[in-house]
Each structure stands twice: as structure tokens, then as C-alpha cells.
């Protein structure tokens, strides 16, 4: 890479400390209400597309070239102050061509953290001074001692549109969350709101949490967000949002989660692969307000598949990675068994609506093809504030599960093994403390139902002596192979429900 004369671009990117001194301070403490006021004013104006400031050289960087631009960890924000949290930043380039503004809140003052090319190493990229003039940050990440007190791990990232993701202790990045989803998977096209500006409160010397405010903007929506981060075994992110619509939307997705499911135990890969399973999440879990627990295993469908669960005041939902065995994945690099589950816990009464699950065909593991979110029955009217609060838990070792028993795997095969026919067999294993308490004399039945496109031929239950759980097998035949079959089942003993509801979609052929 040619040497860069930083002095020549000092006007566009002055030294960080100097800029912090030049920026004005506010008269009072900055908080959520200030961001909400900005969102309200923004919603009353016409939408303006964000200005993209990257040069052709930066915009044309491929995935590996962009990754070769690395933030200098020695320049991490707050490192010299020896605070419990540190900030690092992402450079603009590749698909991340839109700048975001980042501010630090320190008591009553608010100061912008400005882009400076001296904060980065550019690797083998051949960039010139003009490529680095007038840039901003593409996003940022938060570091905190998570796995050892001697090292600050990366625990939270905001990068691209309104995407963010976090990890807890012993976890590796997997699925993502978003601030808002609008018209996902509709033929009219999806709208991707963007976090355009952030304000981050300077933590105390012994601070255990970090507060981040964000302003969201898109053609049809604006919003104010407050994120309160508490890293730990389960990293917790408390989210408070106030949304404003500029105009009506068809599908307003609240607390959206985005993940990847390529293939797994219920769906073999289309081509040979040494790995038994490849996915960041293997199912959607729901805790209804009635107390019912629902588990829907994920699939990689041949065509777009959109399903939903109508609920009132849900207690929680999440895209989960229940399978934690390395031997289920055999991937020494991706380590899918360490990918977090993300659980959304509503605060207050969310009212009536639906949890929507969108499953999109993907030819490989590089695409996030799974989306889940809450859709309120009564969407806000344009200009009227819509308040929502929830907690996001990033989990691995103590994931949210029903108290008695849950499905741990779903396997698919032919109904007749020795002589294959057009029937389908599904084998579902359940585990949990409620099943371990059963005696050898207890009778366990499977209560199974299907929609009108499926005909149940046979059901069986048997104790799984290898795990201490129970296995349910279902043999069925599809009436129309071009339509899906929806199945529901749970374990029952003496009229007592033993397990969560296993809710499965058999996609059309």
C-alpha cells in the first residue's frame, strides 16, 4: 500500500483528541427523550437518502479486502482511561458505504468521535489519500472482559442498516438482531431502516453496563432507541424504542432476529458435505402468554415459506441453537455449537399480534435466510409515537426452555425403510426433567394432528434409554406434494401434558 500523507488530509480528518475538544457541549444531560424528539422531527420531514462518501476504490473492496482494513486496538476509545468498556470502529468500504455518526456522552457534555485514518491499518489494500478524505465510521464494536479479566473480548457490534449482534461467555458470533424490519419477504420489496447516529455514555471506572442511544431512519419510519448492555454468561441487552411512521407499512416487524439454516438433522444437504449440520439456529421457540411452549424446527425450503403464530401478550420468543454437540457439526472453524441463541422477552403488555417466521431458500451457508419478529395487530398511525420495550438474551449454557420437556432433535426419513414408498417418517426426541421423573410403568402417548394436506398413518412413543428421554415417531402421507403439511404434537401421560408443542412445517416438494 502506498504511504499515506496524513497531514494532507488533516482538514478532513483531524486528530481525534483535537476534534473532541472543538465540538460543543450540551447544557443538560443527553438521554432517550432527546433522541425521541429528533425522531419525531425527522418523521415530519420528507425522507432523504443517506449520502455515500466512499470512493470507487473503497466501494469495490471484496469481502477479504475489506476485512484487511483493521482497527488498531492500541487506539481503542477509553483504553488509556482504563475503563471496563472500550470502543473500536469499522471503516467504510465494500457494502458498508454509508457513514454513521458516533458521539460520547460524558456527564452533561456530548462530543462527536470523528473518523481518523490513523486509527486503522490498511493491510495490502492500495488506497490513496483521496480515498480516505471525508469519511466516517461504518459502525462500531464494544469490548469488555468476558471470558477472562485479562482481556477485553468483543461483546457487541453495530454494523450495517440496523443490524447488531452480541455474545455471552464462551460464545461465538452467529445470528443477528435488528432495530426494525419493514415488509420483509413481500413482493413489494423490503425496506431496511438504518441507524444513522449513536450516542454512547461513558462508563464509570467500575461500571457493569453500557448505555447506547441510536437514531433510526428509513423512507417510512424513524425511531429512537436505548440499548443497555450487560455482558455475562448470558449477555443482556435491554431495548427501549419509540417509533414514528411517515406513512403506513404492510408488515411492521418488532424485535427482529435474523439467522442462517442451511441443512440439519431434518434435512440433508443437496450435495455431499462432511458436516452433519450447518446452521446458526435450529428452531424458533415461543412462550405464549397462556403458558404454552411451542417449538418449530427450521428448514431450508425450496420456495419462500412464511408462517405465523397468532398470540396475545407473548412471554417470549427466540431463534435458538439447541444442539450443542460438536459432533453434530464437525466444523473446526465455524464451531456452530458455540453460536448463541437469542431470546426476546417483552416488557409490559404487547397486546394481540403474531410472531412471524420467514424461511428463505439458500444455496449455501453465507446467506442469512431465517427471520423472526413480532407483528402487532394494530400498527401505529403515521406521526403517532409507538413505544416498545423488551430484553434480548444472548444464551448458550442456560437457554430459555419449558420447565418439563422439550424437543432436542427432529429426524426425517422414509415411512418404510426396507422398501421406500411415498410415506414420510419423522422421529422426534424429547428430553427434560419431567420425563426423567417417569417410572417404567408410566404410559406416555403422543397427541399428533395435521392440517388437511397430511394424513397420519401411524404414531408411536418409546423410552430413549440412551438419553433418559422419550422418542415420538410419526408416519404420514402428503395429499398434495405441492403444498406444505403442518403438524402439531406433544407428549401426554394420564391427561397431563408433559412437553412443549412440537410444531413442524413439511415444505412442499
C-alpha positions, 0 to 999 in steps of 0.5 A, a space after each residue: 500500500 502506498 504511504 499515506 500523507 496524513 497531514 494532507 488530509 488533516 482538514 478532513 480528518 483531524 486528530 481525534 483528541 483535537 476534534 473532541 475538544 472543538 465540538 460543543 457541549 450540551 447544557 443538560 444531560 443527553 438521554 432517550 427523550 432527546 433522541 425521541 424528539 429528533 425522531 419525531 422531527 425527522 418523521 415530519 420531514 420528507 425522507 432523504 437518502 443517506 449520502 455515500 462518501 466512499 470512493 470507487 476504490 473503497 466501494 469495490 473492496 471484496 469481502 477479504 479486502 475489506 476485512 484487511 482494513 483493521 482497527 488498531 486496538 492500541 487506539 481503542 476509545 477509553 483504553 488509556 482511561 482504563 475503563 471496563 468498556 472500550 470502543 473500536 470502529 469499522 471503516 467504510 468500504 465494500 457494502 458498508 458505504 454509508 457513514 454513521 455518526 458516533 458521539 460520547 456522552 460524558 456527564 452533561 457534555 456530548 462530543 462527536 468521535 470523528 473518523 481518523 485514518 490513523 486509527 486503522 491499518 490498511 493491510 495490502 489494500 492500495 488506497 490513496 489519500 483521496 480515498 480516505 478524505 471525508 469519511 466516517 465510521 461504518 459502525 462500531 464494536 464494544 469490548 469488555 472482559 468476558 471470558 477472562 479479566 485479562 482481556 477485553 473480548 468483543 461483546 457487541 457490534 453495530 454494523 450495517 442498516 440496523 443490524 447488531 449482534 452480541 455474545 455471552 461467555 464462551 460464545 461465538 458470533 452467529 445470528 443477528 438482531 435488528 432495530 426494525 424490519 419493514 415488509 420483509 419477504 413481500 413482493 413489494 420489496 423490503 425496506 431496511 431502516 438504518 441507524 444513522 447516529 449513536 450516542 454512547 455514555 461513558 462508563 464509570 471506572 467500575 461500571 457493569 453496563 453500557 448505555 447506547 442511544 441510536 437514531 433510526 431512519 428509513 423512507 417510512 419510519 424513524 425511531 429512537 432507541 436505548 440499548 443497555 448492555 450487560 455482558 455475562 454468561 448470558 449477555 443482556 441487552 435491554 431495548 427501549 424504542 419509540 417509533 414514528 411512521 411517515 406513512 403506513 407499512 404492510 408488515 411492521 416487524 418488532 424485535 427482529 432476529 435474523 439467522 442462517 439454516 442451511 441443512 440439519 438433522 431434518 434435512 440433508 444437504 443437496 450435495 455431499 458435505 462432511 458436516 452433519 449440520 450447518 446452521 446458526 439456529 435450529 428452531 424458533 421457540 415461543 412462550 405464549 402468554 397462556 403458558 404454552 411452549 411451542 417449538 418449530 424446527 427450521 428448514 431450508 425450503 425450496 420456495 419462500 415459506 412464511 408462517 405465523 403464530 397468532 398470540 396475545 401478550 407473548 412471554 417470549 420468543 427466540 431463534 435458538 441453537 439447541 444442539 450443542 454437540 460438536 459432533 453434530 457439526 464437525 466444523 473446526 472453524 465455524 464451531 456452530 455449537 458455540 453460536 448463541 441463541 437469542 431470546 426476546 422477552 417483552 416488557 409490559 403488555 404487547 397486546 394481540 399480534 403474531 410472531 412471524 417466521 420467514 424461511 428463505 431458500 439458500 444455496 449455501 451457508 453465507 446467506 442469512 435466510 431465517 427471520 423472526 419478529 413480532 407483528 402487532 395487530 394494530 400498527 401505529 398511525 403515521 406521526 403517532 409515537 409507538 413505544 416498545 420495550 423488551 430484553 434480548 438474551 444472548 444464551 448458550 449454557 442456560 437457554 430459555 426452555 419449558 420447565 418439563 420437556 422439550 424437543 432436542 432433535 427432529 429426524 426425517 426419513 422414509 415411512 418404510 425403510 426396507 422398501 421406500 414408498 411415498 410415506 414420510 417418517 419423522 422421529 422426534 426426541 424429547 428430553 427434560 426433567 419431567 420425563 426423567 421423573 417417569 417410572 417404567 410403568 408410566 404410559 406416555 402417548 403422543 397427541 399428533 394432528 395435521 392440517 388437511 394436506 397430511 394424513 397420519 398413518 401411524 404414531 408411536 412413543 418409546 423410552 430413549 434409554 440412551 438419553 433418559 428421554 422419550 422418542 415420538 415417531 410419526 408416519 404420514 402421507 402428503 395429499 398434495 406434494 405441492 403444498 406444505 403439511 403442518 403438524 402439531 404434537 406433544 407428549 401426554 401421560 394420564 391427561 397431563 401434558 408433559 412437553 412443549 408443542 412440537 410444531 413442524 412445517 413439511 415444505 412442499 416438494 
